[in-house]
Amino acid sequence: MFYLTPRKEISLFFTISIPIISILLTIIFGFFIFSILGYDPGKALYHFFISPLSRLDKIADLFVKACPLLIIGTGLVLCFRANIWNIGAEGQLIMGAVFSGGLALSFSETQSVWLLPAMAIFSFIGGALWALFPALLKIKLRTNEILVTLMLTYVASLFLDWLVRGPWRSPTSFGFPLTKYYPDVALISKIYFPGIGNISQLHWGVFIAILICLLCWFAMEKTVFGFQIKLIGDSPQALRFSGFNESKTTITLFIISGGLAGLAGMIEVSANIGQLQPNISFGYGFTAIIVAFLARLNPAAVIISGLLIALIEVGGDSAQIALAIPKVVTGVFKGILLFFLLAGETLTKYEIGFNYNQKSSLND
């Protein structure tokens, strides 16, 4: 039998070498997989890792893809660091988009510049309310927040589907489940660089996402609230002895995490879609869970891990288009990469030990 024990000290060597080894192992396995299936492994790996970084507009697309992951992942880091398992960020993202979308559609003729900030506030409220339900159930009834947040995700998805097929469906959508387009003032504008112009789909929401990561890092490391988060995660009993209210802290973290997921939903729709439809997210709420753990529950490191996951997603799309590789194959490769990365993170934090005595006692 083997077991894992936390390392007393994580050396700089492990911190640097383990991610590199994980990527090298992925490349080796990917080489064999693509070769066996009859694809050129060199070209496939090029499209996964090099092509998304080969041009300025592609790098911009990488940041656009990572934008919702950064925002949601940061909120999840705060929860996970406190041992609060909010798994329903996908549903909170949807409800944030619904709340902000409802406001945009209600003022479809307005030209007020205050509509977009109001939508951001409404999206935060929508996501926060959807996270508040499992928070109250956890505190009052001791329910499992993993199950409640996960089930509410499907409720939110079905609610959005009903809205776009029913009361909010546009009369000019030719029967498709689409709402009217948002007014221009409800759209997040693309970034214009003097002398260059617009770089692909890069928008101002990307800078908001990075700012959120940095602000949450500051809150975690430099404020009393950050100390509370660490304390409730390490020792809830010590938190109570310190005079802090565990229930209040739990509710606050759920509200912040859900609100940030809702804000990500509003940014994703207003910047890239411009209207509500049944599928406004590509699993960002679930993928952000991986982002949070790859960042080692550090809000600043979410920027790096979010871009890495975005690289995998964009690279997979590039390989599918350029080499006609089936989506299931690129999905397997992305899964292998994530497996080695997460396994590497586990080995960085824990030592593997073997219990030989247990085997001998069984023989006796």
MOVENSUL-V908184 format. One record per backbone hydrogen bond with DSSP energy under -1.0 kcal/mol. CO is the residue of the C=O (numbers start at 1). NH is the residue of the N-H. E is the energy in kcal/mol with one decimal. If there is no record, write none. Layout:
# MOVENSUL-V908184
CO NH E
CO NH E
This chain:
# MOVENSUL-V908184
1 355 -3.4
3 353 -3.2
5 351 -3.2
11 15 -1.9
12 16 -2.0
13 17 -3.0
14 18 -1.8
17 21 -2.8
18 22 -2.5
19 23 -2.0
20 24 -2.3
21 25 -2.6
22 26 -1.8
23 27 -2.4
24 28 -2.2
25 29 -2.6
26 30 -3.0
27 31 -2.3
28 32 -1.6
29 33 -2.4
30 34 -2.7
31 35 -1.7
32 36 -2.5
33 37 -1.8
34 39 -2.9
35 38 -1.1
40 44 -2.4
41 45 -2.6
42 46 -1.9
43 47 -2.4
44 48 -1.5
45 49 -2.4
46 50 -2.2
46 51 -2.7
50 53 -1.8
51 54 -1.6
55 59 -2.0
56 60 -2.0
57 61 -1.9
58 62 -1.6
59 63 -1.7
60 64 -2.0
61 65 -2.4
62 66 -1.8
63 67 -1.3
66 70 -2.4
67 71 -1.8
68 72 -2.6
69 73 -2.5
70 74 -1.8
71 75 -1.5
72 76 -2.3
73 77 -2.0
74 78 -1.5
75 79 -1.5
76 80 -3.3
77 81 -2.4
79 84 -2.5
80 83 -1.9
84 86 -1.2
85 87 -1.1
88 92 -1.8
89 93 -2.5
90 94 -1.9
91 95 -2.3
92 96 -2.0
93 97 -2.0
94 98 -2.2
95 99 -2.6
96 100 -2.2
97 101 -2.6
98 102 -2.7
99 103 -1.5
100 104 -2.2
101 105 -2.6
102 106 -1.5
103 107 -1.1
107 110 -1.2
112 115 -1.2
114 118 -2.0
115 119 -2.4
116 120 -2.0
117 121 -2.0
118 122 -2.6
119 123 -2.7
120 124 -1.9
121 125 -2.3
122 126 -2.8
123 127 -2.4
124 128 -2.5
125 129 -2.7
126 130 -1.7
127 131 -1.3
128 132 -1.6
129 133 -1.2
131 135 -1.3
132 136 -2.6
133 137 -2.3
134 138 -2.2
135 139 -2.0
136 140 -3.1
137 141 -1.9
137 143 -1.4
144 148 -2.0
145 149 -2.4
146 150 -1.8
147 151 -2.5
148 152 -2.2
151 155 -1.4
152 156 -2.4
153 157 -2.2
154 158 -2.2
155 159 -2.2
156 160 -2.4
157 161 -2.1
158 162 -2.2
159 163 -2.1
160 164 -2.4
161 165 -1.3
162 166 -1.3
163 168 -2.4
166 169 -1.3
170 173 -1.5
173 176 -1.9
176 178 -2.3
178 170 -3.4
183 186 -2.0
184 187 -1.5
189 204 -1.4
193 196 -2.0
193 197 -3.9
197 193 -2.0
199 202 -2.0
202 191 -2.5
203 206 -1.5
204 208 -1.6
205 209 -2.2
206 210 -2.1
207 211 -2.3
208 212 -2.3
209 213 -2.0
210 214 -2.1
211 215 -2.6
212 216 -2.4
213 217 -1.9
214 218 -2.2
215 219 -2.4
216 220 -2.4
217 221 -2.3
218 222 -2.7
223 227 -1.5
224 228 -2.2
225 229 -2.1
226 230 -2.1
227 231 -2.3
228 232 -2.7
229 233 -1.5
230 234 -2.2
231 235 -3.2
235 239 -1.7
236 240 -2.0
237 241 -2.1
238 242 -1.6
239 244 -1.7
240 243 -1.3
245 249 -2.1
246 250 -2.3
247 251 -2.4
248 252 -2.3
249 253 -2.3
250 254 -2.2
251 255 -2.4
252 256 -2.5
253 257 -2.7
254 258 -2.9
255 259 -2.6
256 260 -2.4
257 261 -1.9
258 262 -2.4
259 263 -2.3
260 264 -2.2
261 265 -1.7
262 266 -1.9
263 267 -2.4
264 268 -2.4
265 269 -2.0
266 270 -2.7
267 271 -2.2
268 272 -1.7
269 273 -1.5
269 274 -3.6
270 188 -1.0
274 182 -3.0
276 179 -1.9
283 287 -2.7
284 288 -2.3
286 289 -1.1
287 291 -1.8
288 292 -2.4
289 293 -1.8
290 294 -2.7
291 295 -1.6
292 297 -2.1
293 296 -1.6
300 303 -1.2
301 305 -2.5
302 306 -2.9
303 307 -1.6
304 308 -2.1
305 309 -2.3
306 310 -2.1
307 311 -2.2
308 312 -1.8
309 313 -2.2
310 314 -3.0
311 315 -2.7
312 316 -2.1
313 317 -1.9
314 318 -2.4
315 319 -2.3
316 320 -2.0
317 321 -2.0
318 322 -2.7
319 323 -2.1
326 330 -1.8
327 331 -2.3
328 332 -1.8
329 333 -2.1
330 334 -2.4
331 335 -2.1
332 336 -2.2
333 337 -2.3
334 338 -2.4
335 339 -2.3
336 340 -2.4
337 341 -2.2
338 342 -2.7
339 343 -2.7
340 344 -2.5
341 345 -2.1
342 346 -2.0
343 347 -2.3
344 348 -1.7
345 349 -1.5
346 350 -2.2
349 7 -2.8
351 5 -2.2
353 3 -2.6
356 360 -1.6
357 361 -2.4
358 362 -1.7
359 363 -1.6
360 364 -1.7
